[in-house]
Amino acid sequence: MDALSDRRSYNLTAVYQGQVVGYCFTIAMKRMVHLLNLAVHPEFRQQGIAKRLLDAIFLFARSGRKSYVFLEVRKSNDIAKKLYFSQGFSHVCTWQRYYSDTGEDASIMVKRLERT
């Protein structure tokens, strides 16, 4: 709920025929944007929705003169990691037992933004 009311947040929804099929939550920080959550409904995956949401985040970050976008993703989430790698993110470190629900590790990924 904090991400919805924080003035530094930038949140998007993807809607198809009146149904929310994807969303993302971010928060702008000093020199970067933290991607808090990105999700696409299973029936709408592999249609470019996540990529379009990421493109909008990159545009938002650049417009705010941010240098990086970073995120954490479950080590087991190979599909998400493949998407992030394809969009220019790099793995920078692992946070051990990050996710409280399962104790799973998080892969920390960062994308450096080009100046336009």
C-alpha positions in Angstrom: 0.0 0.0 0.0 2.9 2.3 0.6 3.9 2.1 -3.0 0.5 3.4 -4.0 0.6 6.5 -1.9 4.3 7.4 -1.9 4.9 10.5 -4.0 8.1 9.0 -5.3 6.3 6.0 -6.7 5.6 5.3 -10.3 3.0 2.5 -10.8 1.5 1.1 -13.9 -1.3 -1.3 -14.9 -1.8 -3.1 -18.2 -5.4 -3.4 -19.1 -7.0 -5.6 -21.7 -10.8 -5.4 -22.4 -11.3 -3.9 -18.9 -9.3 -6.6 -17.1 -6.0 -5.8 -15.4 -3.6 -8.2 -17.0 -0.3 -6.8 -15.6 1.1 -4.3 -13.2 4.3 -2.9 -11.8 5.2 -0.9 -8.7 8.4 1.2 -8.5 9.9 3.8 -6.2 12.3 6.5 -7.3 15.4 6.9 -5.2 18.3 9.4 -5.4 20.0 8.0 -8.5 17.9 5.0 -9.2 14.5 3.4 -9.5 13.7 0.4 -7.4 11.4 -2.0 -9.3 9.4 -3.4 -6.4 7.0 -5.7 -8.2 6.2 -6.7 -11.8 3.5 -9.3 -12.7 1.6 -10.4 -15.7 -1.5 -12.7 -15.5 -0.5 -16.2 -16.7 -3.0 -16.2 -19.5 -1.4 -13.0 -21.0 2.3 -13.9 -20.7 4.6 -14.1 -23.7 2.8 -11.2 -25.4 5.2 -8.4 -24.6 3.3 -6.9 -21.7 6.2 -7.2 -19.2 8.6 -5.7 -21.8 6.3 -2.8 -22.4 5.9 -2.2 -18.6 9.7 -2.2 -18.3 10.1 0.2 -21.2 7.8 2.6 -19.4 9.8 2.3 -16.2 13.0 3.0 -18.2 11.4 6.1 -19.7 10.3 7.2 -16.3 13.7 6.7 -14.8 15.5 8.6 -17.6 13.0 11.5 -17.4 13.9 11.8 -13.7 17.6 11.6 -14.6 18.1 8.3 -12.8 21.2 6.2 -13.7 20.0 2.8 -12.7 17.0 0.5 -12.3 17.4 -2.3 -9.8 15.3 -5.2 -8.5 15.3 -8.4 -6.6 14.0 -11.7 -8.1 13.7 -15.2 -6.6 16.7 -17.3 -7.6 14.3 -20.0 -8.8 12.4 -17.6 -11.1 14.2 -18.4 -14.3 11.5 -17.0 -16.6 11.7 -13.5 -14.9 15.5 -13.6 -14.8 15.6 -14.4 -18.6 13.4 -11.4 -19.3 15.5 -9.1 -17.1 18.7 -10.3 -18.7 17.2 -9.7 -22.2 16.4 -6.1 -21.1 19.9 -5.4 -20.1 19.9 -6.2 -16.4 23.0 -7.8 -14.8 23.2 -10.0 -11.7 25.2 -8.1 -9.1 24.8 -10.2 -5.9 22.7 -12.6 -4.0 20.8 -11.8 -0.8 20.6 -15.0 1.3 17.1 -16.1 2.6 15.6 -12.8 1.4 12.0 -14.0 0.9 10.3 -14.5 4.3 7.6 -16.8 3.0 10.0 -19.5 1.7 13.5 -18.4 2.9 14.5 -18.4 -0.8 17.5 -16.3 -1.9 17.1 -13.2 -4.1 19.1 -12.4 -7.1 19.8 -8.7 -7.1 19.9 -7.3 -10.7 20.8 -3.8 -12.0 20.4 -2.1 -15.3 22.5 1.0 -16.0 20.6 3.5 -18.1 22.1 5.1 -21.1 21.9 8.9 -21.3 19.6 10.1 -24.1 
